Amino acid sequence: MTRMQVALFASACLGFVACSRSNTTATKAEATTLTSAVAPAAPTVAKASARSKLSCKELMKEAEETSKRVGIKMEFTPGSWGKVPPALQKLPPGAEHCGSVALMDQALVVSGLAGKELEAFYAPLFAGLGCQPLQCNDDTLGGKVRTECKCHAKGIFGVVVTDLNVESYTIAVM
């Protein structure tokens, strides 16, 4: 598995864990099947309003409970940015930094930002690290839309992925 595949899988797992309130999937195998079935949709802007609003506390509690139920260990460190460099530790207006997720040392942020707005905010920040261009695409999974942004540079890979059901996203850099 390449670094890109690992990062995207980790982000997909967090998205699955954080928003599987419907209990429609209950095993790692089902989660893996769902996350590997993501197919790119036509370029559109993700509709943040279709996602639920949760506070950091609510999101992290829900994610921890779901991770226990499905057997994917997720550890959260409130206030930590994980391995996200200081140049990316900036938030768009109205966003709240929740902490880091031990899986891939990702930062977890609660925000309604998605689509081209997410790309416009983070592209210059990633460019400052030499990771450019940051390219964002909307993907559809189970009829729901998420934004997935990626950039590559020598020695760095960056990813920002929105959650399918909750107004939140993760930031990871390797």
Secondary structure, DSSP 8 states (H G I E B T S, - for coil): --HHHHHHHHHHHHHHHHH-TT----SHHHHHHHHHT-EE--S----GGGSB---HHHHHHHHHHHHHHHT----EEET--TT--GGG----TT-EEEEEETGGGEEEEE----HHHHHHHHHHHHHTTT----EEEEEEETTEEEEEEEEEETTEEEEEEE-SSBSEEEEEE-
